[in-house]
Amino acid sequence: MVDLTKITSLTGWPEIRKNLEEVFLSTLQVPRYEQVELQIRVLEENEIHGLTRRQIVFSITDVELITAWVFIPEGREDCPGILCCHHETPNGKDEVAGLEGNARLAFAQHYAELGYVTLAIDVPTVCKRASNKREPYDTQAFYKENKNISFAGKMLADHRRALDVFSELKRVDPTRIGVIGHGLGGLNALLLAACDDRIQACVSSCGFTRFATDKNAGRWPDLEHLTLYPQIKKLASTGKFPFDWEHILALAAPTPVQIITSLSNALHDNPKSCQKAVTSAAKIYKLLGAPGAIDHFTHHDGHAVAPETIEVADEWFERWL
């Protein structure tokens, strides 16, 4: 495993980064989608609070479609866009759209009201992608049908495809795209920022702890039947991982990344290890001339989004998008 703290110059970093990215993508077993037309169709459209809310459907592959919520502020042009990743809720994208669940997690509606075009999709197994025979986030059937990809890799590929939708929305400035998520959504936001240059700002709340200190390495902590990456799960017993979260953060550099972590009643076993990951990755940000582009905000509100969390996220996007 590469020790980022021992990298003192950019000499060799491009090669190190390339190798890290290859290991990251192969370990996550990210599927490679063939390029197909999005074929976006509008299923419904409503006007709410000065916003246009659309439910759309678009193609992920030539055999797979996905629905999404899109929010467009009225009377604005060249808006920045934000992809809003939902947390570990059975309500999926409906929660970030403000239709179900926790109103504080209605990121898509919130940021649209602030002038951003927002987009939210379901991850597999929930909401429009749920199976009547399985509980939400039960990955047993997923792995029977998908031998060579991981659930985390699938979510990452789907979110990368969702970014293509922004390029088809006339009111979006494609050079100003952000991503936000809480919980499982926070994990997805970071994975996306690590491997897609279209992301220009990322906010991740309660999304991870380092594999080396994670008692649940390879799966999501409060959902025993949700295996995120089988290869990481296999390595958990050895304690030897090819990379850790500081390397994922370094892959995102110099993209501005705001990490938000709860220090009490936290979902993850060792949330303080997030600071170690941020500190290590910050070395790379500094070498790349962006020392202020990674930040770590901590709170004591447990696995929740508090008003101060929203304020931190708002300021981050206002600063970088």
CORLINPE-V508590 format. One record per backbone hydrogen bond with DSSP energy under -0.5 kcal/mol. CO is the residue of the C=O (numbers start at 1). NH is the residue of the N-H. If there is no record, write none. Layout:
((CO;NH) (CO;NH))
//
This chain:
((2;4) (3;6) (4;7) (6;8) (10;13) (10;14) (12;16) (13;17) (14;18) (15;19) (16;20) (17;21) (18;22) (19;23) (20;24) (21;25) (22;26) (23;27) (24;28) (25;29) (25;30) (28;150) (28;153) (29;150) (31;33) (38;59) (41;43) (41;57) (44;55) (46;48) (46;53) (48;51) (50;74) (51;48) (51;53) (52;54) (52;72) (53;46) (54;56) (54;70) (55;43) (55;44) (56;68) (57;41) (58;66) (64;60) (64;61) (66;58) (67;122) (68;56) (69;120) (70;54) (71;118) (72;52) (73;76) (79;173) (80;117) (81;178) (82;84) (82;119) (83;85) (83;180) (85;182) (87;89) (89;92) (90;127) (91;94) (92;95) (92;96) (93;97) (94;99) (94;100) (95;98) (96;108) (96;109) (102;105) (103;106) (105;107) (106;110) (107;111) (108;112) (109;113) (110;114) (111;116) (112;115) (116;118) (117;82) (118;71) (119;84) (120;69) (123;126) (126;129) (127;130) (129;125) (131;134) (135;138) (137;139) (139;143) (140;144) (141;145) (142;146) (150;154) (151;155) (152;156) (153;157) (154;158) (155;159) (156;160) (157;161) (158;162) (159;163) (160;164) (161;164) (161;165) (162;165) (162;166) (163;166) (163;167) (164;167) (164;168) (165;168) (165;169) (166;169) (168;170) (169;172) (171;79) (172;174) (173;176) (176;81) (177;200) (177;201) (178;83) (179;203) (180;85) (181;205) (182;185) (183;187) (184;188) (185;189) (186;190) (187;191) (188;192) (189;193) (190;194) (191;195) (192;195) (192;196) (196;199) (198;177) (198;200) (200;256) (201;179) (202;258) (203;181) (204;206) (204;260) (205;183) (210;213) (211;214) (213;215) (214;217) (216;219) (218;228) (218;229) (220;223) (223;226) (225;139) (225;227) (226;220) (226;228) (228;152) (229;232) (229;233) (230;234) (231;235) (232;236) (233;236) (234;237) (235;238) (235;239) (235;240) (239;241) (244;247) (244;248) (245;249) (246;250) (247;251) (248;252) (249;253) (252;255) (256;202) (257;259) (257;295) (258;204) (259;297) (260;206) (261;299) (264;302) (265;303) (268;271) (270;273) (271;274) (272;275) (272;276) (273;277) (274;278) (275;279) (276;280) (277;281) (278;282) (279;283) (280;283) (280;284) (281;284) (281;285) (282;286) (283;287) (284;288) (285;290) (286;289) (290;293) (291;294) (293;257) (295;259) (297;261) (299;263) (302;304) (304;306) (306;309) (306;310) (307;311) (308;312) (309;313) (310;314) (311;315) (312;316) (313;317) (314;318) (315;319) (316;320) (317;321))
//
